[in-house]
Amino acid sequence: MAKYKIAWLPGDGVGNDVMEAAKIVLEKIDFDAEYIHGDIGWEFWKTEADPLPERTVALLKKTDCALFGAITSRPKEEAEQDLVAGLRGKGHVYSSPIVRLRQEFNLRTNLRPCRAYPGNPLNYKEGIDIVVFRENTEDLYSGVEFHPLPDEVREVIKRHNKKMARFDSSPAEDIAVSLRINTRRGCRNIITDAFEYARKHARKSVTVVEKPNVIRETSGLMVRTAREIARDYPGIELWETNIDAMCMWLVKNPMDYSVLVTSNMFGDIVSDLCAQLVGGLGFAASGNIGDDYAVFEPTHGSAPKYAGQYKVNPMAMLISVKLMFDWLGEEERAQSLESAIAAVIQEGKVRTYDMGGANTSLDVARAVATRL
């Protein structure tokens, strides 16, 4: 019996390509695992009106963690048109399967390392090493939305906040509302995770990135909670910055920052900025981590036009595998894999098109495997 059971979720488009690249490396590193395929993605939305079938959720519950490729997502009107004829007009509404996975398994922490590997021609500056901690289940991605705005919801909001009166002249069908929901528990969890990481890896600062001067209640709760938690980590400085200023300072002085922590939507935005500083989404790995389960994935999309061409950079996928090893406690394998990745990048002989090369996703994976 294999030591680990890993859910294998290629998903859509180039997700299949980069997962195939990952398999080359996993086979070479002699990882004792059974990989169990799970159905997820746009094809299952089109044919079943469910991009994350219940059979896949049940499968995940029998595994230790999951590797995930990429997903296609479209606005609800376009998603409706893609359904097979028998499912259209039945009230089916598309929702992101990766968001559902995060909520269903309480994968509350999104970990996104952004490291400028030496030799990468796409680095903004050598030496950048930023880790973003993004709260993963709350905020504007909670999915609590209304359109058109129900009268009873409008009245409740108006009763508790007089500022709602300025929208009295707008009919319900002209108003869309998405609720930003942050809980104290959610804030405490993600901020504690960031400080624990900083302590374990000898990082000197944690920067909380919010907008409390305008979004006073939800961002304010994050900042107040960060100040409370920081008292338990006297050797680590707490820095505070607004999301807009953070984007500017990251471009200007990325070397100043080490660990960033923020809420769901701000984290989605700032982590992509950090990814571009170190080469783009081809290097953007992530771990969706809960207390008992985790899903590891590159953060690039499914890029349907490149599907099956093995054109995209698989490094984000391979770094995601490294994060999986870390989470499973396979630290030697994690270190070995990252060293191999770094060596291939620094040598510069095997590169995908985004790095100015002409090699395939599988060529890069083979080069990394050779270095193991």
N, C-alpha and C positions, 0 to 999 in steps of 0.2 A: 504493500500500500504506500502511495506517495505521501511524503511529509506534509505537502500543502495541496489544497484544492483551490485553483484560481479560476474565477469566471472570466471567460474570454469573449469580449464584446466588441467586435470590429466596427459595427455601426454602418455608417454611410460613406460613400465616396472614397477619399484617400485614407479614411480610417482603416480600410482593408489593407492598403499598401503599407502603411507604417506598422501595422500589427504583424504583417508578414516579415517586415524587417526586424521587429522585436523578437520574433520566434527564432531567427538565425542566431541572435545573441544569446537568448535563453538556452538554446540547445548547446551552444559552445561552453557556456559557463557552468553546465552540469547542475542545473537547479532541479531539485527533487520535487517536482510538482506535476499534478494532473490538471490539464486545461480543459474546461468544460464550456462549450460554445453556448452563447445566449442570444436570443433574437431581440434585436433592438434597432430602431431606426425608421426611416421614411417609408420603406417598403411595407412595413407592418402597419404604419398609419394608413397607407393607401388601401390596403386589402382588409384590414381588421379594425380601422379607426382607433388604433391604440399603438403608439410607437414604443411602448414598454408593456408588452403583454404580461398578464399575471403569472404565466408559466416562467417568465424570466425572473420576476421578483422572487418566486418560490425557489428557483435555482440558486439565486444569489444567497439566499438564507442558508444554503447548505455548503457554502464555500467560505474560504478564509478572507478573501478580498477579490477585487476585480481589476482587470486591465481593460481600458476602454479606448477605442480609436477616435471616432469623430461622429458628429451628428448633424443632420440637415434640419434647420428650423425655418419656417416661413410664417408670415402673418396669417391670421385665422381665415381671411377670405380666400387667399391662395391655397391654404391647406384644404379647405372645403372643396375647392375645384379639383384637387388631386385625388380625392377619394374615388373609389370605383363607383359606378353608377348606382348600385343598390344601397350604398351607404350615404349618398348625398341627401341633404334635406332632412336628416334624422336627428339633428340637434347635436351632432358630435363636434366638440371643440378641441382643437389641437393644443397640447401643452408640452413643454420641453421635457423629454424623458430624463435628461441629466438633472434638471431641477427637481423633478419628482424623486429621483434616486436620492438626492441630497436630503430631501425632507422625509422620505419614507424610512431611511436608515439613519436619520439624524447625523448626517455627515457634516457636522457643524463648523468644522475648520477647513478652510481652503488654504493650502500651503503652496506658494509659488516662488521658488528660488530663481533669481536672475543673476547669473554669474558671467562675467566677461572672460571666456576662456582665452588664454594667450594664443595668438596666431589667427584668431578669427578676424577676417578683414572687415566684417560688419560691426565690430565693436565701436561704440561711441567713444569710449575711453578705456584703456587697459586698467584692470584692477577693480572695476565695479563688482560689488558682491552684495546684493540687496536681497532680502527675503521678505516677501509680502504675506501677511496673515490677513485673510479676508473672511469675515463672518459669512457663513455659507447657507443659512436657512431662513433668515429673516429679512428685514428692511423692505425695499421696494420689490424684491423678488418673492415676497411671501405669497403673491398671487391673489391678494384681496383687492379686487378691482370692480368698478361699476361703469357701465355704459349701455344705455343711457342711465343717468343718475336717478335712482328711485326716489320718489317724493319723501318717503319716510326717512331715508338716509339723509337727504337734504335737510329735513326739519331737525333731525337729531344734531347734525353738525351745526346748524344755525343756532340752535338752542344753547350750545356749549361754546360757540365762538362767533362773536358778532361780525367778524370779518367775512363770514359767508354771505352776509346780506348784499355785498357788492355784486354777487352773481344772480340776484333775484330776477333780473331781466333776461337771463339766458334760459331757454327751454331745456328740459331734461335731456333731449336727444343731442344737444350741443355741449353737454358737459360729460367729460370722462374723469373718473377719480381712481387713483391708485394710492393705497394706504402704505405709508412707510411705518413699519412696525418693528421697533427694537425693544427687546426685553432686557431687564437688568441681568438675568441669567445668561442670555446670549452675549451681552457685552462682557460680563465677567469671564466667560469661557474663552472667548477669542483673545482677550487681552492677557489672561493668565497664560494661555498657550504661547503667546508672543514672548512674554517675559521668561517663561521656562526655557524656551528655545535660546533666548539671548544668554541666559545663565549657563546652559549646557555647552554652548559653543563660544563662550567668552566674548560675546558681543557687548559693546559698551553703552549702547543706547537703543531705546525703542521709541519710535515716533508714531503718535496717534494722529491719524489724518481724518479730519472731519470738517464741519462747517457750522460750529455752534453759534457764531455771531448772527446767522440768519435762520438756520434750522435749529431753533433753540432747544426744543424738547428732545428730539431723537439724537441729534449730534451732541447735545448737551449731556445726555445720559452716558454716552460713550466716553466723553472727556472726563466727566466726574468720576466714572468708574475707573478709568485709567489712573487718575490721581490717587484713588484709594489703594489700588493694587500695587502701584509703584512703591508704596511705603514698605512693602514686604521684600523689596529687592533693592536694598540700599546701594549696591555696587553698580547699578544700571541706571543711567539717566533717562528720564522721561522727557521727550520733546513733544510739543504740540504745534500743529500747523493746519491751516485750512487747505482743503482739497485743491483749490485753484492755485494758491501759492505753491503748494507741493509740486504740482506739475511744472511750474516755472523753475523751482529750485532743483528739481531732479535733472532738468536739462542743463542748468547752469553749473551745479555742483553735485553731481551724482555720488562722488566719492565721500561726501559728508554723511551719507545715510547707510544704515545697516539693516535694521529690522523695522518694517512699517506694519501698522495694524489699523484696520478700518472696517467699516460696515460693508454690506454686500455689494451695492452698486458702485460706491466709490472704489472698492477693492477691485472690482471688475475693470474699471477704467484705469486706475493707476498701475495695476499689474501689467496691462498691455503696454503702457508707456515704458515701464521698467524693462519689459521684454525687448522692446525696440532698442533700448540702450545697449543691449548685449547681443544684438544680431537679428531680432525679429521673432515672429511666432514660431519659426523653425527651431528655436531653442527654448520655447516656453512650455515647461513641464508643470504639472500640478498634482497635488494629492488632495482628495476630498476625504477627510478623516473624521471618524466618529470614535466613540468609546470602544466599540466592538467590531467595527467594519470600516473598510476604506476602499475607495475607487480611485485609480490612478490613470491620468489621461494627459495628452498634449492639449493645449488650449486653442490650437488652430481649428478652423472649421473643416467641413467635409470637402470643400473645393471640388464640386462635381466635374468641372471641366478637365481636371487632371486625374480623375479616377482611373485606375488601371494602368497609368503611364509610368508609375514608380518614379515620379519626377520630384516630389516634395522632399524636403529635408526631414529625415527621421530622427534627428537628434532630440527633439522635444519628447518623442515617444521613448527613446532610450533613456533619457534622463528621468522620465516618469517611472521606468522600470527600476532605476536606481533608487528612487524614492520608495517604491514598493519594498525593495530589499531592506532599506532603513527601517520601515515600519514593522516588518516581520522580524527584525532583530538580526538580519543577515548582514552584519556590518562589514565583514570581510569582502563579501560579494559586492556590496554597494561601493566600497572603496576601489575594488579592482575594476568594476565597470566604469566608474567615473574617471579613473586614471587612463583607461583605454580610450574613452571618449575624448579626453583632453589631449591625448597623444595624437589621435587622428586629426583633430582640429589644428593642433600646432604644426604638424608635419605638412598639412595643406595639399597633399597629393590627391586625395579623394574628396571631391566637393560636389554638392548638388548645384543646380542652376542659380539659386539665390545667392550662393557664395562665389559665383563666377566660374563654376565648374560645369562639367558635362556628365557627371556620374549619376547613377540611379540611386534611389532609396536603398535598394538591396546591395549595391556596391558599397555604400557607406556602412551598412550593417556588417557586411563581410569584413571590411577593413577594421572595424571595432572588434569583431570576433577574433580576428587574427592577433590583435593586440592583447587579448585576454590570456 
